[in-house]
Amino acid sequence: MSLIKSNPLVKPGRKFAYQQIGISVSIVLVCTLITFFIWGLTHTQSVLAGGVIGIIPNIIFAYKAFKYAGARSSRLVVESFFSGVKLKMIVTALLFALAFKFLLILPLPFFGMFCLVMVLPLFTPFLFKL
């Protein structure tokens, strides 16, 4: 049994965050397949690494940020949001370090996909209604 009760006020925000993550995963997979068939395995590895480094911290942030809701828990909402941002930054930096250390990265496909994943949440409100 969870120590935190599921708050019904959290559901719309959490649903929207998971939709954004789902769109990001779909775009990364489609771009990875296109890259594989056009440019080959080295470019594909860079595209996939850039996408994964963008998506994993967003999943962690969505989990942390949408844990609490409501006026009674406003302090917890702010604390969970900021702790989610901190954790997202730390995980992003760690994943970048691991990718640069262990993978052969081509900069343009890698950073291109990472930037695309970072920009996608700006466009998803036009695709979904809350």
C-alpha beads as a LAMMPS data file, in Angstrom:
LAMMPS data file: protein, C-alpha beads

130 atoms
129 bonds

1 atom types
1 bond types

-500.0 500.0 xlo xhi
-500.0 500.0 ylo yhi
-500.0 500.0 zlo zhi

Masses

1 110.0

Atoms # bond

1 1 1 0.000 0.000 0.000
2 1 1 1.334 3.404 -0.957
3 1 1 2.070 5.996 1.691
4 1 1 0.789 8.738 -0.623
5 1 1 -2.905 8.649 -1.445
6 1 1 -3.744 9.132 -5.084
7 1 1 -5.178 12.617 -5.455
8 1 1 -7.821 12.993 -8.192
9 1 1 -6.549 16.520 -8.890
10 1 1 -3.236 15.084 -10.090
11 1 1 -4.771 12.891 -12.803
12 1 1 -5.202 15.515 -15.596
13 1 1 -1.647 16.826 -15.244
14 1 1 -0.174 13.359 -15.013
15 1 1 -2.195 12.203 -18.030
16 1 1 -0.995 15.160 -20.097
17 1 1 2.630 14.580 -19.061
18 1 1 2.422 10.917 -20.044
19 1 1 0.862 11.872 -23.387
20 1 1 3.800 14.203 -24.006
21 1 1 6.232 11.425 -23.143
22 1 1 4.358 9.020 -25.422
23 1 1 4.588 11.479 -28.327
24 1 1 8.305 11.946 -27.616
25 1 1 8.934 8.195 -27.612
26 1 1 6.996 7.808 -30.863
27 1 1 8.891 10.628 -32.584
28 1 1 12.245 9.254 -31.420
29 1 1 11.416 5.755 -32.687
30 1 1 10.222 7.039 -36.065
31 1 1 13.279 9.287 -36.468
32 1 1 15.549 6.417 -35.431
33 1 1 14.063 4.120 -38.078
34 1 1 14.283 6.796 -40.770
35 1 1 17.880 7.538 -39.810
36 1 1 18.786 3.845 -39.920
37 1 1 17.466 3.377 -43.438
38 1 1 18.997 6.590 -44.793
39 1 1 22.344 7.043 -42.987
40 1 1 23.154 3.773 -41.239
41 1 1 23.963 2.448 -37.807
42 1 1 26.366 5.107 -36.470
43 1 1 23.906 7.935 -37.115
44 1 1 21.089 5.811 -35.708
45 1 1 22.990 5.201 -32.487
46 1 1 23.515 8.945 -32.072
47 1 1 19.849 9.741 -32.763
48 1 1 18.642 7.082 -30.345
49 1 1 21.076 8.182 -27.623
50 1 1 19.991 11.824 -27.979
51 1 1 16.341 10.820 -27.767
52 1 1 16.790 8.569 -24.752
53 1 1 18.800 11.242 -22.932
54 1 1 15.890 13.616 -23.503
55 1 1 13.111 11.204 -22.549
56 1 1 14.367 9.471 -19.384
57 1 1 14.778 12.696 -17.356
58 1 1 11.327 13.836 -18.527
59 1 1 9.786 10.631 -17.188
60 1 1 11.475 11.174 -13.834
61 1 1 10.342 14.794 -13.752
62 1 1 6.724 13.873 -14.592
63 1 1 6.666 11.305 -11.811
64 1 1 8.074 13.749 -9.235
65 1 1 6.183 16.875 -10.334
66 1 1 2.711 15.346 -10.408
67 1 1 2.816 13.617 -7.069
68 1 1 0.718 16.178 -5.166
69 1 1 -2.079 18.625 -5.968
70 1 1 -4.548 20.871 -4.203
71 1 1 -4.519 23.907 -1.941
72 1 1 -3.796 21.928 1.222
73 1 1 -0.630 20.464 -0.198
74 1 1 0.626 23.576 -2.013
75 1 1 3.966 23.435 -0.182
76 1 1 4.397 19.790 -1.209
77 1 1 3.493 20.658 -4.812
78 1 1 6.229 23.288 -4.997
79 1 1 8.783 21.074 -3.257
80 1 1 8.057 18.091 -5.506
81 1 1 8.235 20.290 -8.612
82 1 1 11.618 21.729 -7.667
83 1 1 13.012 18.382 -6.562
84 1 1 11.840 16.959 -9.887
85 1 1 13.672 19.718 -11.778
86 1 1 16.856 19.136 -9.771
87 1 1 16.693 15.392 -10.316
88 1 1 16.012 15.914 -14.029
89 1 1 19.109 18.094 -14.385
90 1 1 21.298 15.627 -12.504
91 1 1 20.075 12.629 -14.521
92 1 1 20.492 14.563 -17.785
93 1 1 24.080 15.482 -16.942
94 1 1 24.827 11.903 -15.877
95 1 1 23.371 10.459 -19.083
96 1 1 25.323 12.960 -21.197
97 1 1 28.535 11.964 -19.420
98 1 1 27.838 8.258 -19.923
99 1 1 26.995 8.744 -23.593
100 1 1 30.150 10.735 -24.296
101 1 1 32.291 8.239 -22.421
102 1 1 30.943 4.959 -23.803
103 1 1 29.324 5.709 -27.184
104 1 1 30.608 6.914 -30.511
105 1 1 28.492 10.051 -30.870
106 1 1 28.003 12.089 -34.019
107 1 1 27.193 15.613 -32.773
108 1 1 24.581 16.746 -35.311
109 1 1 22.166 13.783 -35.071
110 1 1 22.729 13.468 -31.329
111 1 1 22.056 17.079 -30.407
112 1 1 19.434 17.437 -33.121
113 1 1 17.314 14.678 -31.593
114 1 1 17.948 15.891 -28.058
115 1 1 16.789 19.392 -29.000
116 1 1 13.740 17.989 -30.790
117 1 1 12.734 16.037 -27.680
118 1 1 13.194 19.176 -25.560
119 1 1 11.035 21.274 -27.917
120 1 1 8.220 18.723 -28.380
121 1 1 6.386 19.635 -25.135
122 1 1 5.859 23.127 -26.553
123 1 1 3.830 21.684 -29.430
124 1 1 1.839 18.941 -27.694
125 1 1 -0.787 21.319 -26.243
126 1 1 -1.915 21.883 -29.838
127 1 1 -2.382 18.126 -30.279
128 1 1 -4.205 17.310 -27.019
129 1 1 -6.911 18.914 -24.953
130 1 1 -6.657 18.835 -21.154

Bonds

1 1 1 2
2 1 2 3
3 1 3 4
4 1 4 5
5 1 5 6
6 1 6 7
7 1 7 8
8 1 8 9
9 1 9 10
10 1 10 11
11 1 11 12
12 1 12 13
13 1 13 14
14 1 14 15
15 1 15 16
16 1 16 17
17 1 17 18
18 1 18 19
19 1 19 20
20 1 20 21
21 1 21 22
22 1 22 23
23 1 23 24
24 1 24 25
25 1 25 26
26 1 26 27
27 1 27 28
28 1 28 29
29 1 29 30
30 1 30 31
31 1 31 32
32 1 32 33
33 1 33 34
34 1 34 35
35 1 35 36
36 1 36 37
37 1 37 38
38 1 38 39
39 1 39 40
40 1 40 41
41 1 41 42
42 1 42 43
43 1 43 44
44 1 44 45
45 1 45 46
46 1 46 47
47 1 47 48
48 1 48 49
49 1 49 50
50 1 50 51
51 1 51 52
52 1 52 53
53 1 53 54
54 1 54 55
55 1 55 56
56 1 56 57
57 1 57 58
58 1 58 59
59 1 59 60
60 1 60 61
61 1 61 62
62 1 62 63
63 1 63 64
64 1 64 65
65 1 65 66
66 1 66 67
67 1 67 68
68 1 68 69
69 1 69 70
70 1 70 71
71 1 71 72
72 1 72 73
73 1 73 74
74 1 74 75
75 1 75 76
76 1 76 77
77 1 77 78
78 1 78 79
79 1 79 80
80 1 80 81
81 1 81 82
82 1 82 83
83 1 83 84
84 1 84 85
85 1 85 86
86 1 86 87
87 1 87 88
88 1 88 89
89 1 89 90
90 1 90 91
91 1 91 92
92 1 92 93
93 1 93 94
94 1 94 95
95 1 95 96
96 1 96 97
97 1 97 98
98 1 98 99
99 1 99 100
100 1 100 101
101 1 101 102
102 1 102 103
103 1 103 104
104 1 104 105
105 1 105 106
106 1 106 107
107 1 107 108
108 1 108 109
109 1 109 110
110 1 110 111
111 1 111 112
112 1 112 113
113 1 113 114
114 1 114 115
115 1 115 116
116 1 116 117
117 1 117 118
118 1 118 119
119 1 119 120
120 1 120 121
121 1 121 122
122 1 122 123
123 1 123 124
124 1 124 125
125 1 125 126
126 1 126 127
127 1 127 128
128 1 128 129
129 1 129 130
